[in-house]
Amino acid sequence: MEKFSFLVLILGLYCVTVQSQQRFDTTFTPHIVEPLFDESFAPVICIDSAHNNLHTLSGGFSPFSRLMKANGFQMRDMNSSVTHTEILSDCNIYAIINPLHESNLGNWRLPNPSAFTTQEINEINKWVNDGGRLFLVADHMPFGGAAFDLGKSFGFEFSNGFARLKNEENQPDYFSIQNERLEKHPMLTEEIQSVTTFTGSAFTYPEEAELILSFKKGDISLEPEVAWQFEDTTKTIDLENYAQGALMNYGAGKLAVFGEAAMFTARNVTNENGTFKVGFNSLFAPDNQQFAVRLMRYLME
């Protein structure tokens, strides 16, 4: 019964299925505008577009770009593979959002190979170790699979499934101080009491990672062979000791790893039930904008 309820939920109001249409919200206006950087230093966030990314600077992550520009960051499209660390020399933060191997374009079924070559993974690791800041987001299947090798190189292993909190019927996933799924961390201000996500992946993490969004026993991930196609026999993972958000120092650098992308942007999703707002523009996510801004600032500290 629990798996069935989960299936009904993720095919419901807040999820993107093959019957749904999603567009980034072109009317989104940031309401968190507290730039901390002056004109002499505006950190550059480079958003990857070289790995068949579902979310890019001019596409699905344009609301994120608007929010960050309003808070003192510069935004840049990164359309080159990282074959050498010099490619990232002008980037303060390298954001990789939902990469995808070319074999999975229009084909969201297993296998889901790495979107990154071994050389790229080694160069990205070196860049972070030398002081770079990496923001890695891999959503539900097939994106967790595409980012698996890159994440594993830092000690994070994506589940490549559809993760969901227990007993959250007809609502997005709500990580809060109150339900002890939003972990207390120096990056959080007192105003940030919750973070809302909209069906993503989960990951295991190394001991030195600092958790931000935590799963508990009874939270589950369904791991189908074809995205959005669930059966009674679909593999299920209990998410005790998994997370959907974490930070970690790595050499002289830092990385932030998250398992859900919609929480960091603003979308309008249309299906047979109507049109719904997902992300920054959702009434269910009042603290997400401030969380995103604080996260980028923390990476720069």
Secondary structure, DSSP 8 states (H G I E B T S, - for coil): -HHHHHHHHHTSTT---TT-EEEE-TT---S-------TT---EEEEE-SS--SS-TTTTTHHHHHHHHHTT-EEEEE-S--SSGGGGTT-SEEEEES---GGGTT--BS----SS-HHHHHHHHHHHHTT-EEEEE--TTTHHHHTHHHHHHTT-EE--SEEE-TT-TTS-EEEETTTT-B---TT--TT--EEEE-SB--EE--TT-EEEEE--TT-EEEE-SBTTB--TTSEEEE-TT-EEEEEEEETTEEEEEES-SGGGSEEEEEETTEEEEEETT-TT-TTHHHHHHHHHHHHH-
